[in-house]
Amino acid sequence: MGQNQVLGRQGEEAAVRFLEEKGFSILERNYRAGRSEVDIIAMDGKMLVICEVKTRNWGTQNDGAASVGNKKHKTLMRAAIRYMEDKKLQCELRFDLLCVTHYRGEWSVEHFEDVFLPY
């Protein structure tokens, strides 16, 4: 496993801990629907939350949020629909972004709610 993959997995772990501390229930991690993948699927009360996690080392030039564009939005939407159909869920849906930064062994998480609107 490459260094970026290790960093990404550790960032997802930090994001899961962050969400659990906020009272979210984690339903799935790395959920796959065809070629689409969702990092974290969780419940926030009665709201189904599809979470994209972007992990960066501190000082990295590019911003994690900047790497989530329309293509990723469509991919996440397809996966969310598939998940809701598979689980026969009828609930509200929200898309969140968690930007995780690693600096000197410490993790910080910025949580952005409702970053996309479902089509």
Backbone torsions as a table, in degrees:
resi	resn	phi	psi	omega
1	MET	NA	132.5	-178.3
2	GLY	-74.7	165.1	-178.2
3	GLN	-59.9	-40.0	178.5
4	ASN	-66.0	-37.3	178.1
5	GLN	-66.4	-40.8	178.1
6	VAL	-63.0	-46.5	178.7
7	LEU	-59.6	-43.3	179.4
8	GLY	-61.5	-44.2	179.4
9	ARG	-65.0	-42.3	178.4
10	GLN	-64.6	-37.5	176.7
11	GLY	-63.8	-40.7	176.7
12	GLU	-63.3	-39.5	176.4
13	GLU	-60.2	-44.5	178.9
14	ALA	-63.3	-39.3	179.2
15	ALA	-65.3	-42.1	178.1
16	VAL	-61.5	-47.2	178.5
17	ARG	-58.7	-43.8	179.1
18	PHE	-58.9	-49.0	-179.0
19	LEU	-64.5	-42.4	178.8
20	GLU	-62.3	-38.9	177.8
21	GLU	-64.9	-27.4	177.5
22	LYS	-84.8	-0.3	176.9
23	GLY	95.3	7.3	177.1
24	PHE	-72.8	149.1	171.4
25	SER	-102.7	122.0	-179.6
26	ILE	-82.4	122.8	-179.5
27	LEU	-97.9	-41.7	-176.6
28	GLU	-146.7	151.8	170.6
29	ARG	-128.7	137.3	179.2
30	ASN	54.4	47.0	178.9
31	TYR	-70.6	130.6	-179.1
32	ARG	-112.1	134.4	173.3
33	ALA	-132.5	95.5	-173.6
34	GLY	66.0	-125.3	178.7
35	ARG	-89.6	-4.3	-178.8
36	SER	-87.0	144.9	176.9
37	GLU	-135.8	138.3	175.3
38	VAL	-113.0	128.8	-177.6
39	ASP	-63.5	-51.2	-177.6
40	ILE	-141.6	134.0	170.1
41	ILE	-117.2	129.0	-174.2
42	ALA	-142.1	167.2	171.7
43	MET	-113.2	133.2	173.5
44	ASP	-117.5	92.4	-170.9
45	GLY	68.2	-120.2	179.4
46	LYS	-100.4	8.6	-177.3
47	MET	-98.2	127.4	172.8
48	LEU	-80.6	128.8	-175.7
49	VAL	-120.5	122.4	175.9
50	ILE	-97.4	118.5	-172.6
51	CYS	-112.7	127.4	171.2
52	GLU	-102.6	130.4	-179.0
53	VAL	-112.5	128.9	175.4
54	LYS	-121.4	120.9	-176.5
55	THR	-113.1	134.5	178.9
56	ARG	-138.5	151.0	167.2
57	ASN	-76.5	145.2	178.3
58	TRP	-58.4	138.4	178.2
59	GLY	91.2	-3.2	177.3
60	THR	-66.1	140.0	-175.9
61	GLN	-63.0	-43.5	-175.2
62	ASN	-90.4	147.6	-179.0
63	ASP	-89.6	134.1	179.3
64	GLY	-57.9	-39.7	-178.7
65	ALA	-64.1	-31.6	-178.2
66	ALA	-68.5	-19.8	-177.1
67	SER	-88.4	4.3	179.4
68	VAL	-107.7	99.8	-177.0
69	GLY	-113.8	-161.8	-177.2
70	ASN	-61.3	-38.7	-179.7
71	LYS	-62.1	-45.1	178.8
72	LYS	-65.8	-38.8	177.5
73	HIS	-56.7	-48.1	179.8
74	LYS	-63.4	-41.1	178.8
75	THR	-61.8	-46.2	179.7
76	LEU	-65.0	-38.1	179.3
77	MET	-63.2	-45.9	178.1
78	ARG	-59.7	-44.6	-179.5
79	ALA	-65.2	-39.4	179.9
80	ALA	-63.6	-44.1	178.6
81	ILE	-61.7	-45.0	179.3
82	ARG	-61.2	-44.2	179.5
83	TYR	-61.5	-46.8	-179.1
84	MET	-63.8	-37.6	177.1
85	GLU	-67.2	-46.6	-179.0
86	ASP	-60.8	-39.4	-176.7
87	LYS	-93.3	-0.8	-179.0
88	LYS	53.9	47.1	-179.5
89	LEU	-94.2	139.9	172.2
90	GLN	-130.4	92.3	-177.8
91	CYS	-150.8	172.4	176.6
92	GLU	-71.3	153.9	-174.9
93	LEU	-128.3	138.6	178.4
94	ARG	-138.2	146.9	177.1
95	PHE	-112.9	121.8	-179.3
96	ASP	-116.6	154.7	175.7
97	LEU	-121.6	131.6	175.1
98	LEU	-117.4	116.5	177.3
99	CYS	-99.5	115.2	-175.9
100	VAL	-107.9	131.8	179.6
101	THR	-120.7	134.4	178.0
102	HIS	-107.2	128.9	178.5
103	TYR	-148.0	115.3	177.0
104	ARG	50.3	48.2	176.1
105	GLY	81.9	-2.0	-179.7
106	GLU	-108.9	151.7	-179.7
107	TRP	-119.4	135.1	171.7
108	SER	-123.8	146.1	-176.5
109	VAL	-126.9	127.1	171.0
110	GLU	-105.9	127.5	-175.8
111	HIS	-112.6	119.6	178.2
112	PHE	-112.6	117.3	-179.2
113	GLU	-91.2	148.9	173.8
114	ASP	56.7	50.9	-178.0
115	VAL	-78.6	-22.1	175.5
116	PHE	-127.6	153.4	170.9
117	LEU	-102.0	133.3	175.3
118	PRO	-60.2	147.3	179.9
119	TYR	-68.8	NA	NA
